[in-house]
Amino acid sequence: MMQKSDKDELILKVLDGVATPDEIQALARWMETDPSNEVYFNQLKKAWNLTSGPIPSEERVEHELGNYMKYIRSKRRKFLLG
Amino acid sequence: MDGNSEQLITELREGREKAFTQVFRMYYGPLLNYAGRILKDVELANDVVQECFCRLYERRKEIKRGFQVRPYLYRSVYNSCMDAIKHQKVENNYINQELLDFYFSKVVETPEAEQALLDEDLKGAIQAAINKLPERCREIFVLSKVDGLSNKQIAEQLNISMKTVEAQMTTAFVRLRKELGWLLCFIFIQNF
């Protein structure tokens, strides 16, 4: 049986969304073979979730907030006119 | 800051700009991060999150006492992300129903699990774990996860191969998992 650490790269590929169908299938099969494999997967998934994903700059947040306010005001205007 | 105070809920129902601004500032960043991880596309994630905030405004009159902003927004973003990926790349990569089921049940982070992670407030522990990474590994990890560079951009900036970047990222995650292991084990037990 393969060591769990051999699966790290495969797990991260699936989490990153760059795995092929065959690789995804391989991971699904591996997780089914032993409940501890799924526990291992979930731990790595948590580490990945805690440390991945975009973090917007303050400027970006303010810019997007501006867009949101524009939307709200456009709705209100429509309401007043309607 | 409390996102569920009775006053805030009332102001949301009344359509006060101040209340919607407060909610946006509180949740836009974490929701973008969450949607970005599911969709692997920042601009698409931004569209999804903006739409969810717009829907909150549209449906403000339905807001009742005891309404909880955060669970509503996370569920809303999750549902929109599911709609978006069912129509795009996942379909190509997860050709059969079995793989799709696997993806949605095991790979995609549910809004409940995501909020449980946020409540654990692990930022300090994560930062400490990142600081313990070997220097080169940490540099690449930070460029990727904090500065949001793609592997290709990192390879170009540091003048190294894509393979090296990928290998270093794998090392980073594996070491983080080990470092955070006891912590993650603990969360795992709590959540399930």
Interface residues (C-beta under 8 A of the other chain):
Chain A: S5 D8 E9 L12 V14 L15 D16 G17 A19 T20 P21 I24 Q25 A28 M31 E38 V39 F41 N42 Q43 L44 K45 K46 A47 W48 N49 L50 T51 S52 G53 P54 I55 P56 V61 E64 L65 N67 Y68 M69 Y71 I72 K75 R76
Chain B: G15 E17 F20 T21 F24 R25 Y28 G29 L32 N33 Y34 G36 R37 K40 V42 A45 N46 Q50 F53 C54 Y57 E58 K89 N93 Y94 I95 E98 L99 F102 Y103 K106 V107 E109 E114 L117 L122 I126 I130 F141 K145 V146 G148 M169 T170 F173 V174 L176 R177 L180 G181 L184 C185 I187 F188
